[in-house]
Amino acid sequence: MILSRRLALGLAGAALIAPAARAATTFTCGAALPFSGAAALLGDEVWRGIQLAADAVNANGGIAGVRLNLIGADMPSPQDATAVVNGLITNSHTIVMFGSGDSALSYPASAAAELAQIPFIELTAPADGICTRGFKFLLRTGPSTQMAAQLAVQTIQSRFAGRNLGLLYNSGATGGAFASAVIAALNAAKLPVTLSIGYPEGVEDLHDEAGRLMRAKVDVLLHAAGPDESLGLALAARAQNWQPGALLGYGAGYRFREAAASLPGAFDKAYVIAAPFYPEPAAAISAAYLARYGTAPRAADSLTAYAGARLVFDTLNGVDGDPGKLLGALRQANMPHGGLVNGFGVQFDHNGQNTGAYVTLQQWRGGVLVPA
């Protein structure tokens, strides 16, 4: 079930229930995600992955023999995050919290869970700063913007060396973090950037930015964008009869099927830096997705969320459902690459980042996202 935003906000002032007061036989996990607002597509895809993981666990007998109860709450903006997280904890007695779809939401949501001393598992929000605040109750199972930046630089070195490079990015929590990491990595690799342009998140008109890139003779463009921005760039480039020799996209604007389908042909042959999109070992998860939602997976976010949530559920089952042992058991986990269904390994560093997570280079070909 999904807890309404109104109910979550109404519970914000209630006293938090201490972990020790919860019934040991109740396994309720909460998910604070954007089901409405600008990041609703992200939130819904993450939610689907968590739901599929919960379905699989319950089909196998639940956690320590007890059925898993999963509750989602709408977190449309950073201003709502604290109330939504506290509402889930107070009303539903959640023992674990999942998030967040979007980095801007993860910062306040994970902070609220930290204050309540509830484990917060970040599944997909990638900004590096999320995991560098010294939090004790936060772990991230998915990849970081630093990982994406490193792959971007490796790709430029191996495939596009010596060509004019441009960087275009939104200055939001994810886009800004990626830009910071990739600029540092490019500098370290002594790869010059012909032109770098930042703009506010959610901008739809990128006509001026595209014109500047064209006049600078940018041949390889690295673009960190949301759905509106990737479409805005495609329209602006088409209007000016300009197309870079190669486009490397990062963010929801490039990895979601809906974004690519919104302007047929615009993303064809564009490269995408993202978590693995349903490799062969995940075929059963893809089939379960299709059966439950009546459509093929829209992005890797659902599989990334499935893998992280399933890791948490299986680990909790391995400690006989004791939430007090969950984080310790996860921090001790050591799985090689391929240990999770999407190909991730598992090993958390001192910041709580899963160093076994990674991103891959993919490409849109004929409307299908495939390994590059």
N, C-alpha and C positions, 0 to 999 in steps of 0.2 A: 504494500500500500504506500501511497505518497501522502505525507503530512502536509496539509495546506499551509501556505505562507501566513495566512491570518492566524491560524492556531499556533504556529511556531512563534510568531511575534507576541502573541498573547501570553505565552509561557515564559517570556524573557525574564520577568522579574521574580519568578519562583525560585525558592532555595534549591541548590543542587543536592542531589542525593549522593552520598559518599559511596564509593565502590563496595565497601564492606557491607552496606545495607542491602545490596541487591541479592535476590534469590539466586543461589548457585545453579539452579536447574533452568534458569531463563537465559536463553541465548538470543538476545536482540541486538542486531547491528544496524546502525544508522548511516545514511548517506546524505550529506549536505551538498546539493548540486543545483546548478541553474536550470530549472525546468521552464522558466520564462525569462524574458529579457534577451539581451544581445548574444549571450552565450548558450541559449537554450538547446541548440543543436548539439553542442559539445556535451552538455549535461545529460541529455537524453541518451546519447550513444554510450557514455560511461555507465549510466544507470542500467542499460540493457546488458552490458557485460557483467555487472555485479549480480543482476537478476539471474542470468544464466549460470553463474557460479553457485549461487544459492540453490537453484533448482537441482544442480548436479549433486550438491552436498546432501540435500534432503532426500533425493532419490536413493542415496547410499546410507540412509539411516540417521542423518543429521549429525550433530556434534555431540559426542559422548552419549549417543542414544537419544538426544533431545532435538526436536525439530528447530531449525534456524528460522528466526523471524526477522525479516528485512524491512526497514522503514526508510523511505526517502522523503526529504523535505526540500522545498523550493528555496533556493538561495540566489535570487536574481542579481543582487548587487553586493559589493563589499560592505555597504552600510547595514545590510540585513544579516551578515554572517554570524555575528555574536549571538543575536537573538535566536536564529535558526538552530545553531549548535546547542545552545543552552536549552532550547525547547525540546530537542530530541533527547537530551540527557535527562531532563527533568520529567518529561511526560512518559517517555518510552523505556527509561532505564537502560539505554544502550551501553554495551560493554566495549564496543569498538566503533569508531567513526571513520567513514570513508569520504574522500573528496577527490578532486574538486572541479574537474573539467577545465577551469581557467585559473591561471596563476594569480590574478588580482583577487580572486575569491579565496584562494588557498591561504594567503597570508593571514587574514583576520580569522578565518575558520579554524586553522590549526592553532592559532594563539588562544582562541576561546577554549579549545579542547585541552590545551596545555594547562591553562589555569584550573580547569576542572579535573586535571590528572586522568584524562581518558585517552587511551591510545588513538592517535589520528594517523591513518594510513593514506598518504597521498598517492593516488594511482596514476594520474596522468599530467597534472600541472607541472611544467618543467623548469620554471625560473630557478636559477642557481641559488638565489638568496633565500628561498624557502627553507633550505636545509642548512643554512649557515648561522642560525640564531641560537644555537646551543640548547635547543629543546630536548627534553628527555622522553617525551611521549609521542614524538613524531618520527615516522619512517616513510621514505618514498620508494615504492617498488618500480616505478617507471623511469625513463631516461630524463636527463637534464639538458638544459640549453648548452652547457659546456660540451656535452657529447655531440650534440648537433653541430656546434661550431667546429669541432675537430674534424668531423666528417666532411663538412663543407670545404674546409681548407685542404684536406687530403684529396678531395675530388678536383678542386681547382688545380692543385699541383700535378695530379696524374693525367687529367683530361684537357685542361684549358690553360696550361702554362704559357706565359708570354702574351696573353690577350688582354684587352682593356676590360678591367673589372669594375663593375658598379655595385653599390649596396643601397638597397631601398628597404626601409623598415618602418613599421609603426612603433611609436614610443611607449606602448603599453607594457604591462608587467612581463609578458612573454617576449614580445618583439624587441623591447628594449634590452632585456637580459641577453637574448640571442645576439643582438648587434654588438653589445659590449664584449661578449665572449669571442665573437668572430673577428672583431677588429683587433683584439689582443692577439689572437691566434695568427691572423694575417701578418701583423707586425713582426711576430716572432719568426714567422717563416719568410720574412722579407718579401712579401707579395704586396705590391702597391695597389691601392684603390684609386681609380681614376676619379670617381665621384661617389660620395656617400650622402644620402638624403634621408632624414627622418621626418615623420609627420604624425599628427595625432591619431590614435587608434579609432577605427570606424569611418575614416574618411572615404567617401565614394568617388570623388572627383580627383583623379591624379593626372589630369591633362598637363599641368605645368611641370610636374615631376618627370613625366614621360618625355616632354620636350627637352628638358635639361639633360636627361640621360642620352637622348638621341644626338643633341648638339655636341655632347662630350665624346661621342663615338664609342659609347659603351657597347662592348660586344658580348660580354658574359655578365648577366645580371643575377644577383643574389637578392631575393625578395622575401622578407618575413612579413606575413600578412594574414588577416582574417578574411572571411568570405567576401564581404563587400569590397575590400581593398584589392583582392586579386582580380575580381571582376572589373573594378574601376581601372586598374592598370591595363587590362586586356582591351577594354573599350577605348581608352586614351591612346594606346599604341596603335590600334586599328585605325582610329580617326586620323592619325598623323602618318599613316603608312610606314610605321617603324616596327621592327621586330629585332630583338637582340639575337645574336648567333646562338646563344644558349641561355635558358632560363632555369635557375635553381630556386625552387620554392620551399619555404618552410612555414609551418603554421596551418591552422584550420582552413585557410583560404586555398590551400593546395592539396591537402590530403583527403578531403571529403568528396565523395562522389557527386553530391549536390552542387558543389562549387564548380566542378569540371563540366557538369551537364548544363549549367546555367547559360553558357555561351559555347555551343558546340564547335569543336575544333580549336578553340582559343588555347587550350592547354596541351594540345597534342604534341608529344615529344618533350614536354616540360619535365624536368627532373624534380623529384620530391625527396626531401630529407625527412624521414618519419620512422616511427617504430614499425616493426615487421607487420605487413598486412596479410594476415591469415595464411601462413605457410602451410605446407602439406600436413604436418602433424596436427594442425588445428582444423582439419576438414570437418571433424565431428562437431566442433563448436560452431563453425559456419552453418552446418546443416541444422543445428539446434536453433540458431538465430533465425534462419529462414522459416523454420516450422513455427516458432513462437510469434514472430513479428511480420511474417508475410512478405518479406523483402530481403535481399542480400545485405550483408553488412555494409554500412555506409563509410566506415573509416576504421583504421587500426585501433582507435580509441576503445572500442568495445572489447577487442581481444586483449589489449593491454590491461584494461580494467578487470577482465575475467581472470587473467593470469595472476594479477596481484591479489584480488579478492580470494581466489581459490587457494593461494599460498597461505593467506591469513586463516581461512577456515580450516584447512588441513593441519596447520600448525596448532591451532586452538584445539582441534580434535586430538592431536598428539600429546597435549598436556592435560588430557581429560577434561577439557572445557574450563580450565582455571584461567580467567582473564588476567590474573596477577602474574602469570608465568608467560603470557603471550609475547611481550616485547623482548624478554630475555631469550626466549627460544628462537625468535626471528633473528635477533642479533647474532646468535650462534650458528645460524644456518649457513651452509656452504655447499651450494650446488653448482656444478660446471655449466657452461653454456649448453642449452638444450634441456636443462632441468625442468623448465616450465614449458607449457604447451606452445607458447609463441617463440620459443628459442632462447629466452632470457636464462641467465644463470642467476644465482642468489648469493650475494655477500654484501653485507651492509658495512659502510665505513663509519668513522667516528661521528660523522655528521648525520647519519641515518640514511644516506643515499645508497641505493642498491647499485653497486659497481658492476653487477652482472647484467644490468639492463643496457640496451644499446639502440641505435638508430641505423637504418640502412638507406642506401640510395635506390630510389624507385623512379619509374617513368610512366607517364600517361601515353598509352599507345592504343589508338582506336577506341578511346573511352574507357579503357581498362588500365588499372594501376598494376604494373608488373615490376619485378626486380630489374635494375638497370645493369 
